[in-house]
């Protein structure tokens, strides 16, 4: 007899503030620092010299020196926007997110229309679980730039963390509208749709994602889950099979397929699949539990 099984679908757009235009080796960076030291002695009020030296100091892992130079550049020229961003990014890379957020706050005071500063600070607030503050910052970024996709996406992710999936779906609708040719956007909306129990929308979005990116195994896995929730078990098995063909070393694909196989009474196949998952992740105790369940189902058939 078929059972109902509950299937769960579960950057920071990466902030890429260029610290330098090219990779610089340590010796070259050290030489550049010496040259800039000499230039600063002659031009101590030239903020660009401190800014450039900060870049090279960062490249040599002299992080304290880089921080000091970025701050000096800002003192000399409070309108040096990239210095705020580079410094905030450096703080964040060092795990000093509080300092990074403070630097974005300073940038916002100087550049109140800087939607990217609001967005980046919002991401840090999200890391602190200050969700309301994060939402406010993402909303402000959107107010300044209504076509700023990252802010909608980040606000959606924050809404999910807050358990507000319906609001997240609204933002992801906007993300898809603004970037209709990005497969990941459909995948993201499908995950939220599935959380809301809207499996038809999830399947539709994953169809679109796979049209755009047909070799992405996780899209097949997610569509398999949504199809299984709709009772389309054979189609779900086929999607898990395709995911396995694309990435044969992902245990979850075998686990998902084994669960569907057990639902439709294919216990031998389910046992074989869960054993394969155990080979890939031998320390996962849940797989042993599944194996015992399948063996019991087979024996009681």
N, C-alpha and C positions, 0 to 999 in steps of 0.2 A: 504494500500500500504506500502510495506517495505521501511524503511528509512535506510540511511547509518549513523551509529552512531560512532563517534570516541571514541575508548576505549583507555585509557592511562594506560600503565603498568609503573608503576614506579617500624676500629679501627685499626679503629685501631684494626686489628687482635689483639685480646687483647694482650697487652704486659704483660706477666706474669713473672715478675722478682721476684723470691721468696725473701721475706723479712725475712722469718724464716721458718724452716722446719716444724713447728707445731704451732698451736694456743697456745699462752701463755697468762695466765690470768694476770691481772694488778699487783696483789701482787707478783707473781712470777717474773714478769718483773722488778718490782722495786727492788726486792732482787738481781736480776742479775746485775742491774745497780750499786748497792752498791758494789758488789763483783768486778765488773770491774773498778769502781772508785779506789779501793784499789790497784788493779793490775796495773793500769795505773800510779799510783804514783811510783811504783817500776820499771815499764818498759815503760817510756814515749815515746819511739821510736817504739813501737810495733803497727803497723798499724792495725793488726787484732783485737786488743782490742778496738780501736776506732770504727772499722767497726761493731763489735758485739754489742757494746754499742749503736751505732746508731740504730740497729735493735730493741733493747729493748726500746729505747726512742721513736721510731716510734710507737711501740705497746702501749705505755702509752700516746700517742698523744702529746708528747713533740717534736713537729715537728722542732722547731728551734734548739733544742739540737741535734736532729738526723741529721739535715743538717750540723751543725757545726762539728759533729763527722765524717760524711762521707767526708767532705772537709779536715779534719785533716788527715784522713786515706790516702786520695789522695796525700796530701802534703808529707807525709812520704814515701808513695809508689805510685809513678805516674803510675805504671803498674797494679794497683789494678782495673782491668776492671769492676768487679761487683760493685765496689763502685760508679763508674760513672753512671752505669745503674740504680742502686738502687736509687741514688740521683736524677737522671733525672725522674725516675718513681714517686718518692715522690713529686718532684716539680709539675709534671703533675697532680697528684691526688689532689694537693692543688690549682689547677687552675693557676699555675705559668708556663705557657707553654713557655714563652720567656726564663726563666731561665733553663727550661728543655732542650730546643733546644741548648742553650749555652753549657750545660754540655755534650750533645752528640757531639757538635763540638770539645770540648776538648778531648773527647774520641777518635774521629776520627784522631786528630793530633797524638795521642799516638799509636792508632791502625788503621792505614790507610786501612787495609784489613778487617775491621769489618763491614761486610755487614748488620748486624742487627742494628748497630748504624746509618748507612745511612738510612735504612728503617724507623727506629723510628723517626729520625729527619725529614724525609720526611713526616711522618704522622702529625707532629707538623706544618710543613710548610703548609700542606694542610689545617689545622685548621685556619691558618692565612690568607688563600686564596692566599698564595704565590705559585701559581700552578707551575710556571716554575721551581722554586727552588725545589719543591716537586718532580716533574718529574725527575729532574737531580739527586736527591738523590736515587730515586727508580731505575733509570737506572744504577747508580753506583753500587747499591747493586746487581743488576742482572749481571753486568759485572764481579763482584767479585765472585758471586755464581749464575751461570745460571739456577740452579734448585731451587732457592729460591721462592717458590710459593707466599708467602705473598707480595713480592715486585711487582710481575706481577699483583696481584689482586689490590693492593693499587694504582699502576700506572693506571690501568684500571678505578678505581673509580675516580681518579683525572681527567683522560681524559673525563669522563662523566660530571664532574663538569665544565669542560672547553668547553663542547659542541662538543667534538671530539669523537663521538660514534664509528666511523669506526676504529679509533686507539684503542679504548677501546676493541672492538671486537677482534682485533688481540691479545691483551694481554690475554683476557679471553679464546681464543683458546689455548694458551699456558698453562693456568691454568688447563683447562680440560685435556690437553695432559699429564700434570705432575701428576694430581690427578683425574683419570677417574672414581673413585669409590666414589666420594663425590657429593651427590645430590645437595648441595648448589651451586656448581660450574656451573652445568647445569642451575639451576634457575637464577643465576647471568647473564649468557650469554643470556638466553632467554629474560630477561628484556631489555638488550641492543639490541638484535635482533629485538624485538618488536618496540623499539624506532626508529630503522632504517627502519621499515616497512617490515621486513623479518619475517612475521608471520609463514610461514612453518618451518623455523629453530626454532622459539620459541616453536612451538608445539612439534617438534621433541625432543628438549632439555628437555621440561617439561615431555614428555613421559619417558625419561631416568631418570629424577629426581624422578618421581613417582614410577618407577621400583625399585629404590634404597631406596626410603622413601615413601611408599604408604599411610601413615597416615598424611601427611603434608597438611593441608587445604589450605594454601596460594598457593601451587603449583597447586591445582585444580582451584582456583580462577584465577590465571594467565593464565592457559591453556584455561579456559573458555573465557577469553578476547581475546586471540589469535584466538580461533576457531570462535568466533563471528565476528572478523574482516575478516575471510575467508568465512563468510556466513553460517557457520555450526551452526545454531541457536539451534537446538534441542540438539546437543552434548554439546554446551555451557551451556544450561540450566541444563543438567545432571551433568556437572562438578560443577556448582554452588550448585546444590542440594547435591552433595557429600561433598562439603566443609561445607555446613550448617549442615549436619549430623555429621561431625567430630567436628565442632565448631559452635554450634547453637547461640552463643552470639556475633557473628561478624557481624555488620551492613552492611559492604560493600558487603558481599555475597548476602544478600537480595536485596540490591540496584542493583547490577549487574544483578541478575536474573530478577528483575522487568523491567529493561531496555530492556532486550532481549524479555521478554514476551510482552512488549508494541509494539516492532517492528513487532512481528508476530500476533498481534491482540488479545492477551490473556490479556485483560484489567482487568478483575476481579482478575486474578492471580497477575498481576502487582500491583494493588491497595493493595491487601492483603500483598504482600511482602514489599512494601514501608511503609505500616503502621507498620509492624513488625520492620523495621529498625528505625522508629520513636520511637517505644517503647524502643529500645536499646539505641538510642542517641536522646533524646527528644529535645535537644538544637540545633540540626543541621537544620538550616533554609532551606538548599537546599532540604531536604527530603520533606518538605511541598510544595516547588515549584514543585517537581516531582509528588507529589500526585495530585496537581491541574491540572498538564499537563495530567496525566492519566485519571482523571475524565472528562476533556474536550475532550480527544480522545474518550473515551467511549461514551460520550453524542453525539458526532458528527458522530458516526459510522453509 
